[in-house]
Structure formats: structure tokens, C-alpha cells
């Protein structure tokens, strides 16, 4: 089972017309729903989040305020640069690409801008960080606190968005996985005599995610550690549920046991998909990317 092969095939399938339709139909309404909830109930949400962080010392709030502002500036810079490049140079560049290679442009351009601004921010980290800290020092406590509260509120709802999208995928995944199978694995025999059973695992993973999210929430206020904490949560959420779901549909009991022996590789797949949640625009595709990667890995194992 070659992970590189699974990743390449997953990118190709992810941006096919059929899968893109499913992603838009699934992700856009969920995103608009949570955006509407944030807008309509903004004041109560801010008050609740304010209570959650009221015990955080002011020095930590300032430190995290600087870190969060820098992350927001990085995120915004990537989105604006991608939108500008696509509007100005996209039509010219895409004329030379076949439609099936559009995904290369999307992924390559977003990764390029993400890495570019990451390098610029890191190489000038001391200067930018000090300037932001100076700004936060000039602000009164109430302003800094409200700024962090707003970020915490958006962060919580973003996780709820990812969790909801993750749960809904299991309704839509089978049709587009079947389409991918017919296109790329038409000669592979599917012999599922005994279902693995993924519903209990799915329910358990959602409960574990919510429990760990609440229990480990203080780690969100530790720079760098908060990124590792979030990656851990998303990776754990994706791993078991997607593995059990795909094997439930396409694996025999023996093949499922064989897949479980490749845990290091399957965890790496879940980690790669989870890291996509940090990238602008691509984050909408992350759960879909995860289930498609698990599907390709299962099919590669069956072929071998």
C-alpha cells in the first residue's frame, strides 16, 4: 500500500466534477448555517465565550492575542493573494490546462501562497510579533479580551462546522466512492460477506472528539501547542470512522484485519487530511479528501 499513490489519486478524484458537486451541496449549506447562527446570536455567543476565558491571566491573553492576530493575517493574506492571482492570471493559465488538471492549479497555488507567507512571517517573526504586542499593550484590557473572545467563538463554531460536515459525509460518500470505483477499480472484486460495522465507531468518535475538545480546551491558549492539540483531535476523528466506513463497504473481514496492521500509514493519511483544515479554501475539502484517501488505500490493498 503506497501512500503517495493514494494521495495523488485522491487529489485527482477530489476535484472531479461529480465530487465537487457533492462538496458544494454538502459543505455550503452547513457553512451558511453556522455563519447565520454566529451573526444572529453573536452577542450571547460572545458572552458565553467571555465566561469561558474569564479565568485566563491578562499576560496570556496578550501573548495569544498576538499569536492569533498573526495567524489571522497569514490566513487573510493567503485568501486575498489566491483570489487576486486567480482573477488576474487564472483565465490565462487555465486555458493551457485540461479541466481534469484544474486541481493541480488550485492545490499548487494555495500551497505556494501558504508557504510564501509562512516563510515571510517566520523570517520576520520578531519584528512583526513585537509590533503586534506593542499594539496590544496600548489597548485596554477590555479590548484585548473581547478580541480574544471573538476569535475563541469563531474557533468553536469552526470545529462544529468540521464536525457536522464530517458526520454528513457518511450519507453522501457511498455514491461518489462507487463512481470512483467504477472509473479506476472496475476489475477489483468486492466480496463483503460480513459487515465491519462503523456506526458505533462513528458515534463513539464524535463523543470522544467533543469530550476531548472540552477537556483539553485550555491547551488552545498555548501557542504552537494549540496547533498540535487541534491536529490530534481532527486526526483521531478522521481515522477510525473513515477506516471502518470504507472497510464496511469494500473489505472482507480478512482484508479489514490486514488494513489494521498498517495503522502507522492510516494514521498518517488521517493526519494529512486533518492538516488541510488549516489551509484556506482547501479546508472545505478536508473530510472528503480523507475518506477518498482511505478508499484508495483499501482498494490498493485489495489489488495487491
N, C-alpha and C positions, 0 to 999 in steps of 0.2 A: 504494500500500500504506500504509494508515493504522495506525500502531502503536497509537493509542488504541482503535481499533475492535477490533484483535486482543486487546488486554489485557482489555477489557470482556467480550468473548465468551468468553475463556479463563476468567475468573473464574466466569462463569455455568456453563460446562461442568465446571469443576473440582469444583464441589460438587453436581453432579448425582448421583443415587442410584447409577447404574451406575459412574461413575468413582470415587466414594467407596468402593464395594465393592472395586474393583481396588486402590486405595491401601491400604486396611486389610489386604487379603490379601497384598499385596506388602511393605509397609513394616513392619507389626507383627512378623512373624516375624524379619525382618532385625534390627530394633531389639532384640528379646528375645535373639537370638543373641549380638549384641555385648555386651549388658548381662550375659548369663550368662558370657561369656568374661572380662569385666572383674572380675566377682565371684569367679569360680573361680580365676583366675590373677592376682589383684590384687598379691600380693607380688612375684612375678617381674617383672610389668609395671612396678611401681614401681622395682625395682632397675635395670631396663634404662633407664627414663626418667631415673633418677638419674645414670647414667653419661653420658647424652646432655647433661645440663646441668651436669655437674660442673665444666666449664671457665668457666661464667658467673660473673663477679665478684659478690660479695655485694651491692654497691650497686645493680646492675642487677636482681638478684633482688628486692630490697626495692621498687624502683620498679615492677617488673612485678607483684609481689605485690599492691601497692595497686591497680594498674590492673585486674588480674584479679578481685580481690575486688569492686571497684565494678561491673564488668561482670556478675559473678555475682549481686550484689544487684539490679541492674537486671533481669536475666533472671528471677530469682525473684519480684520484685515484680510483673512483668507477668503471670506464670503464676498467682500467687495471686489477684491482682485480677480477672483474667479468670474464674477458677474461681468466685470469690465472687459476682461480678456475674451470671454465668450461672446459678448455683444460686438466687440470691435474686430477680433481676429477669428472668432469661431466660424462664421459663414465661409470665409476664405479657406481655412484649414480643413473644415469638414467636407468641402467639395472634393477633396482628394482622397477621402476615406469612404469605404463602403459602409453601409448602415450597420453591418454586424461588428464593425470595429469602432463604433462610436464610444463604446465603454472604455476603450483604451484612452481616448481623449479625456473623458470625464475623470477617470481614476488618476491618470498621469498628471493632469493639470491641478487637481485638488491636492495630490501628494506633493507636487512641486511647490505650490504656494504654502502649504502647511510646513514643509521643511525649510523653505526660504525664510519665512517669518520666524520660525522657531530658532534658526541659526542667528538671525538678526537680533532677536530678543535676548537669546542666551549670551551672545558675544558682547552685548551692551547691557547685560543684566544689572550690574551695579549702578550704572548711571540711571537707567530707567526706573529701577526699584527705588533708588534714593529720591528721585523726583516725585514719584507717586507717594512715597512716605511723607515727604515734605508737605504735599497737598493734604494728606490725611491728618497730619499734625495740626494744620491750620483750621481744619474743620472741627466743629464742636462734637462732643460725644454722640449726641442725638443723631447727627447727620451720618456719621460713620456707622453707627448701629443700624440705622434704617437702611443704609446701603447694603450692609451685610445681610440684613433680614430679607431684603428683596431678592438677593442672589440665592439665599437658602430656600426661599419659597419657590423660585423658578427651578432650582435643582431638585427639590422634592417632586414637583409636578413633572419634570423631565423623566425622572425614574418611573413614575406612574405611567407615563406615556410609553416608555420602553416595555414595561411590564404588561400593559394592556395589548400592545402590538404583538408581543411575544405570545400571549395567550390566544389571540385571534388567529395567528398564523396557522395553528393546527386545524382550523376549519378550511383554509384555502390551500394548504400546502400540497395535499394529495393530487389535485388536478394538474398543477404545473410540474410536479415531480413526475407524474405519469407522462406528460408531454416531453420532458427531458429524457425520460427512459426510452420512449419510442424513437426519439431522434438519435440518441447516442448509444443505447444499450438494447436495441431491438432483438439481438441474438442471445441475450442473457436470460436464462430460465429462472423464473421466480417460483420458488416452492416454499410457501409458508404454511406448514401444517399445524403449527402451534404458535398462537399469538404470544408475543412477549408481554404485552400489557403495559401501556405507557400512561394511562390516565391517572393512576395512583401516584406515579413518579412525577407527573406534571403538577398535580395538586400539592404534593409534598415540596417540590422545588419552589413553587410560588410562596408557600407558607414560610419556608426556610429563608427565602430572599427577603420577605417582609420582616421576619424576626431579626435577621442579621442586620438589615438596614436600620432598624430602630435601635438594636443593642449596640452596634458599632458606630452610631451616628456621631459621637464626639470625635472620631478619627477624621471626620470631614474638615475639622478646623486645624489640622496639622498639615502644612504644605508638603507636597510630594507624597507623603504617606496617604493623603486623601485620594490620590490618583491610583495608588496600588490597592487601596481598600475598595474603590469603585470597580476596578478591573476584576478583582477577586469575586465580587458579588455578581457581576454580569457573566463572568466565565462559568461560575458554578450554576447559574440559572440556565445557561445555554447547554451545558454539557450533557447531563443525564437525560433531560427531557427530549432533546433532539435525537440523541443516540437511540433511546428506547422507541421513540416515534418512528424513525426511519427503519429500524430493525423490526419493529412490529409489522410494518407493511412489506418489507423486502427481504427479511432474513429468516432462515431456518434457525432452529434452536442452536444447532451446532455452529452456524455462522455467527450468531449473536455472541456465543461464548468466545469465539475466535476474535471478534471485534473488541471484546472487553480486555483481551490480552494486550491490545495496542493502546492502553489508556494514556500513555505519555503523548502519543500522537493525537488522540482525540481531544485531550485537554488543550494541546497547542492549537488545534483547529478552533476550539471554543474561545481561546484567548485572542486569537487573531480577529475573529468576528467581534468579540467584545471591544477590542481596541478601536473598531470602526465607529463605535458610539461616540468617540471623542472628536471625530472628524466632521466638519460642517458638510451639510448636504448628504454625504455618504451615510450619516447616522440613520437616515430613514431606511436604508437598505440592510443594515447590520443583521437583524434577526433572520431575514430572508437569505442573506449570504451564508449564515451559519447552517441553516437547515439544508441548503443546496450543497454545501461542502460535506456535511455528514452523508448526504445521499451519494455523492460521487465516491467517497471513501468506501462506503458499503458496496457499491457496485464494482469498484476496482478490486476489492477483496473477493467478490464473487467470481470475477473474471479470472483471477489468479488461481 
